[in-house]
């Protein structure tokens, strides 16, 4: 495409550099997808905790049964308090 549309010769170092750039962009894209999946999973965990606390679940039970982190519990409690206000 670069040769046909822009008359840029793809030879030697230029060709290797372009391959490297394409691989880098693919890696960045894959990391972004992984981060998005992890964020979605965390949001689901927090949403589950909010529901758990709405149904009178305790922090101790959330830690034991749901293997929840202190940070996720804190966020869920904050969200729950906003809902209940």
Secondary structure, DSSP 8 states (H G I E B T S, - for coil): -HHHHH-----HHHHHHHHHHHHHHHHHHHHHHHHHHHHHHHHHHHHHHHHHHHTT--HHHHHHHS---HHHHHHHHHHHHHHH-
